[in-house]
Amino acid sequence: MKKTLTAVAVLGAFAGSVAAQSSVTLYGVADAAVERIKGVNSLTRITSGQQFGSRWGLRGTEDLGGGLKAIFQLESGFNIDTGTSGQGGALFGRQAYVGLAGGFGAVRLGRQYSPMDDVAGMVGTKVYDVLSVVPIIGNGDYNRVNNAVTYLTPNFGGFTAQVQYSLGAENPNTNTSKDFQKQYSMHAMYSGGPFSAGLSLMRVIDSNGTTAGKQDIDAVLAVAAYDFGFAKFTGYFDQEDKLPGTAKMKVYGLSAAIPFGSTTLALGAAQAKNVNGSAASGDDANLFTVQVTHNLSKRTALYAHFTAVDNDSAAALGFNSPSAGSNSNGVQFGIRHRF
């Protein structure tokens, strides 16, 4: 259960006294699964955050008057199987930002999710989802962006948009890779009744970090979904550079989520073309997903995921370091609790 606490009670240990109109919410997810994966070799293990990343966080606001609010969010990931920190050990590796919000929308500064990651979330960004098994940049290297400035529009009849610019690694101008990890990105999303859609664009100015000069890579992700009641169908398309000057990888996918009371069955199929950017024959892969979630309550669920990858001769997608041309699959059974 989310616990809304007074800022004095929660933040006193962090920052001393605060205004009486401030509020802070403590929240989190504990998620663990037993998993069997097959790549070059097979492996059975307990692993963390397979349906939703295990985390704890603080989210807060302060009413500044006139409709203006100060906002912040600090979110730390952890591995529930070992008790260690996630995201390379960063204290707040999932999110860490501060900003202002009001009738104009919101402006946030810090480490944040990319606009493309939000659109990918319409398809699913779980470990066993297609857009995680296929390493698209908007849900991979650039799903969270450091040193970012983000503007979020208000909601206009179901339409929202985001624009983000990241200063990247903040290298000095004398550095041969002074633009390393700098990126521009945006999305436009609509949600109204049974229909929802999203479009996102991203340009990473220098994706290399070692070669002098700009090494641009571009990506576009489009998603549309319609909920018929008996099932929700989602279609998506991703296109992006794997490396500067290479052929563009493309991902086509379709999924269906079918509710049965407290249980939801989700089925998906997708094809990834030019996985390595080679445009050669044999550089494709087909992916198939089956997922079941059973809600025990509003906060606790049991789940099972299965994903199979059929690689062509040059593709090597999947689990546990699959080799090119070999198939790979994974199955897991887990429990997830939100608080």
C-alpha positions in Angstrom: 0.0 0.0 0.0 1.2 3.5 -0.8 1.9 5.4 2.3 1.6 9.2 2.1 3.8 10.7 4.8 4.3 14.3 5.9 7.5 15.8 4.6 8.7 16.6 8.1 8.5 12.9 9.1 10.1 11.6 5.9 12.6 14.2 4.8 13.7 15.4 8.3 16.5 12.8 8.1 17.5 14.1 4.6 17.0 17.8 4.5 15.7 19.3 7.8 12.5 21.3 8.0 10.2 21.9 5.0 7.0 23.8 4.3 3.8 22.4 5.9 2.1 22.1 2.5 4.7 19.7 1.3 3.9 16.0 0.9 6.0 12.9 0.2 4.9 9.5 -0.9 7.0 6.4 -0.2 6.3 3.6 -2.7 8.0 0.5 -4.1 7.8 -2.9 -5.8 9.2 -6.2 -4.6 9.4 -8.7 -7.5 11.1 -12.1 -7.7 10.9 -15.2 -10.0 12.2 -18.6 -10.5 13.6 -18.7 -14.1 14.9 -21.3 -16.5 16.7 -19.9 -19.5 18.4 -21.4 -22.5 21.0 -19.8 -24.7 24.4 -21.4 -25.4 23.9 -23.2 -22.1 20.9 -23.6 -19.8 20.6 -22.0 -16.5 18.1 -22.1 -13.6 18.1 -19.2 -11.1 16.1 -16.9 -8.9 16.0 -13.4 -10.4 14.7 -10.0 -9.5 12.3 -7.6 -11.1 10.9 -9.7 -14.0 7.4 -8.2 -14.2 8.2 -4.8 -12.7 11.7 -3.8 -11.6 12.2 -4.1 -7.8 12.5 -0.6 -6.4 11.7 1.8 -3.7 11.2 5.5 -4.1 10.2 8.9 -2.8 7.9 11.2 -4.8 7.0 14.6 -3.5 5.4 18.0 -4.2 5.2 21.4 -2.5 2.4 23.9 -3.3 4.1 27.2 -4.1 0.8 29.1 -4.7 -0.9 30.3 -7.8 -1.1 26.8 -9.2 2.7 26.3 -9.2 4.2 23.3 -7.5 7.7 22.1 -6.9 8.1 18.4 -7.7 10.8 15.7 -7.2 11.2 12.0 -7.5 14.0 9.7 -6.2 13.8 6.1 -7.2 16.3 3.3 -6.3 16.4 -0.1 -7.9 17.6 -3.2 -6.1 18.0 -6.9 -6.8 15.7 -8.8 -4.4 17.5 -12.1 -5.0 20.8 -10.8 -3.6 19.9 -7.6 -1.8 22.3 -5.5 -3.9 21.6 -2.2 -5.7 20.5 -2.2 -9.3 21.6 0.1 -12.2 25.3 -0.4 -11.5 25.0 0.4 -7.9 23.8 4.0 -8.4 21.9 5.3 -5.3 18.9 6.5 -7.3 19.7 4.7 -10.5 16.1 4.5 -11.8 15.1 8.2 -11.5 16.4 11.3 -9.8 14.9 14.6 -10.8 13.5 17.9 -9.5 11.3 20.4 -11.2 8.3 22.7 -11.4 4.7 21.9 -12.5 1.6 24.0 -13.1 -0.9 24.9 -15.8 1.9 25.1 -18.3 2.8 21.5 -17.8 6.1 20.5 -16.1 9.8 21.0 -16.4 12.1 18.4 -14.9 15.9 18.3 -14.4 18.0 15.2 -13.7 18.1 11.5 -14.5 14.8 10.5 -16.2 13.1 8.0 -18.4 13.3 8.9 -22.1 10.1 9.8 -24.0 10.7 6.7 -26.2 10.7 4.5 -23.1 7.2 5.8 -22.2 5.9 4.8 -25.7 7.6 1.4 -25.4 5.7 1.0 -22.1 2.5 0.8 -24.1 3.8 -2.5 -25.6 5.6 -3.7 -22.4 9.1 -3.3 -21.1 9.3 -6.4 -18.9 12.5 -8.5 -19.3 10.6 -11.1 -21.4 8.8 -8.5 -23.6 9.9 -8.2 -27.3 11.2 -4.6 -27.0 13.5 -5.8 -24.2 14.7 -9.0 -25.8 15.4 -6.9 -29.0 17.8 -4.2 -27.8 16.0 -1.1 -29.1 17.9 2.0 -27.8 14.7 3.7 -26.3 14.3 0.7 -23.9 18.0 -0.1 -23.6 20.9 2.2 -23.5 18.7 5.2 -23.5 15.6 4.1 -21.5 16.9 6.3 -18.6 18.9 9.4 -19.5 21.4 11.3 -17.3 21.7 15.1 -17.3 18.4 15.6 -18.9 16.0 18.5 -19.3 12.4 17.4 -20.0 9.3 19.4 -20.8 5.9 17.7 -20.4 2.7 19.3 -21.8 -0.6 19.4 -20.0 -3.3 16.9 -21.1 -5.3 18.3 -24.0 -8.3 16.1 -24.4 -6.2 12.9 -24.1 -3.2 14.2 -26.0 0.1 14.7 -24.2 3.7 15.3 -25.4 7.2 15.4 -24.0 10.4 16.9 -25.3 13.8 16.0 -23.8 17.4 17.1 -24.3 20.3 15.3 -22.5 23.7 16.9 -22.1 25.1 13.4 -22.2 28.4 12.7 -20.6 29.1 16.4 -20.3 32.6 16.1 -21.8 34.6 19.4 -22.3 34.8 20.9 -25.8 38.4 19.8 -26.1 37.4 16.1 -25.8 37.3 14.3 -29.2 33.9 12.9 -28.2 32.5 16.0 -26.6 28.9 15.1 -27.7 29.0 11.5 -26.3 25.5 10.4 -25.3 23.9 13.7 -26.0 20.4 13.1 -27.4 17.2 14.8 -28.5 13.9 12.9 -28.1 10.2 13.5 -28.0 6.9 11.7 -28.0 3.3 12.4 -28.6 0.7 10.2 -27.0 -3.1 9.9 -27.1 -5.4 8.0 -24.8 -9.2 8.3 -25.1 -11.8 5.5 -24.5 -10.7 2.2 -25.9 -8.1 3.7 -28.3 -4.5 4.7 -27.5 -1.5 5.5 -29.6 2.0 6.8 -29.3 4.8 8.1 -31.5 8.4 8.8 -30.4 11.6 10.0 -32.2 15.1 10.0 -30.8 18.5 11.1 -32.1 21.7 10.2 -30.2 24.3 12.8 -31.4 27.4 10.7 -30.6 26.8 7.0 -29.7 30.4 6.0 -29.9 32.5 7.8 -27.3 35.9 6.9 -28.8 35.9 7.9 -32.4 36.3 11.7 -33.0 33.3 13.6 -34.2 29.6 12.9 -34.2 28.3 9.3 -34.6 24.6 9.9 -35.0 22.0 7.2 -34.6 18.2 7.7 -35.1 15.2 5.8 -33.9 11.4 5.9 -34.3 8.8 3.9 -32.4 5.1 3.9 -33.2 2.4 2.1 -31.2 -1.4 1.8 -31.5 -3.8 -0.2 -29.3 -7.5 -0.8 -29.2 -9.4 -2.4 -26.3 -12.5 -4.3 -27.5 -13.4 -5.4 -24.0 -12.9 -9.2 -24.6 -9.3 -8.4 -25.7 -6.9 -5.5 -26.1 -4.8 -5.6 -29.3 -1.6 -3.7 -29.7 0.5 -3.2 -32.8 3.9 -1.6 -33.0 6.8 -0.7 -35.3 10.4 0.3 -34.4 13.1 1.4 -36.8 16.6 2.5 -35.8 20.3 2.5 -36.6 22.4 -0.2 -35.0 25.6 1.7 -35.7 26.2 4.9 -37.8 26.2 4.1 -41.5 24.6 0.6 -41.1 21.3 -0.7 -42.3 18.4 0.1 -40.0 17.0 -2.6 -37.7 13.2 -2.9 -37.9 10.8 -4.6 -35.5 7.2 -5.4 -36.4 5.0 -6.8 -33.6 1.4 -7.6 -32.6 0.1 -8.6 -29.2 -3.3 -9.4 -27.6 -4.2 -9.2 -23.9 -7.3 -11.3 -22.9 -8.8 -10.8 -19.4 -10.4 -13.7 -17.5 -11.6 -12.1 -14.3 -8.6 -11.6 -12.1 -6.3 -13.3 -14.7 -4.9 -11.8 -17.9 -3.5 -13.9 -20.7 -1.2 -12.0 -23.2 0.1 -13.5 -26.5 2.5 -11.8 -28.8 4.5 -12.3 -32.0 7.1 -10.1 -33.6 9.9 -10.1 -36.3 13.2 -8.3 -36.0 14.9 -7.6 -39.3 18.6 -6.5 -39.8 19.3 -7.3 -36.1 23.0 -6.5 -36.5 22.4 -3.8 -39.1 24.0 -5.9 -41.8 21.1 -6.0 -44.3 22.4 -9.5 -45.2 20.3 -12.6 -45.5 20.1 -14.5 -42.2 20.1 -11.3 -40.0 16.5 -11.7 -38.8 14.7 -13.2 -35.8 11.2 -14.2 -34.9 9.9 -13.9 -31.3 6.9 -15.4 -29.6 5.6 -14.5 -26.1 3.1 -16.0 -23.7 2.4 -14.3 -20.4 -0.1 -14.9 -17.6 -0.8 -12.6 -14.6 -3.2 -13.5 -11.8 -4.0 -10.7 -9.3 -4.4 -11.9 -5.8 -5.2 -8.3 -4.7 -4.8 -4.8 -6.0 -1.1 -4.9 -4.9 0.0 -8.6 -5.2 0.1 -10.8 -8.3 1.4 -14.2 -9.5 2.8 -14.4 -13.0 4.3 -16.7 -15.6 6.2 -15.6 -18.7 7.5 -17.6 -21.7 9.5 -16.1 -24.6 11.0 -18.1 -27.5 13.4 -16.6 -30.1 14.0 -18.2 -33.5 17.3 -16.7 -34.8 18.4 -16.8 -38.5 22.0 -17.7 -39.2 23.5 -14.3 -38.3 21.1 -13.2 -35.5 21.8 -13.9 -31.8 18.9 -12.6 -29.8 17.6 -14.3 -26.6 18.8 -15.4 -23.2 22.0 -16.4 -21.6 24.4 -15.3 -24.4 22.8 -17.2 -27.4 25.0 -17.8 -30.4 24.2 -16.7 -33.9 21.8 -19.0 -35.6 20.7 -20.8 -32.5 17.3 -20.6 -30.8 16.8 -19.4 -27.3 14.0 -19.4 -24.8 13.2 -18.6 -21.2 10.4 -19.4 -18.8 9.7 -18.0 -15.3 7.2 -18.1 -12.5 7.1 -15.2 -10.1 5.4 -13.0 -7.5 5.1 -9.2 -7.5 4.0 -7.0 -4.6 3.5 -3.2 -4.8 3.6 -1.0 -1.7 
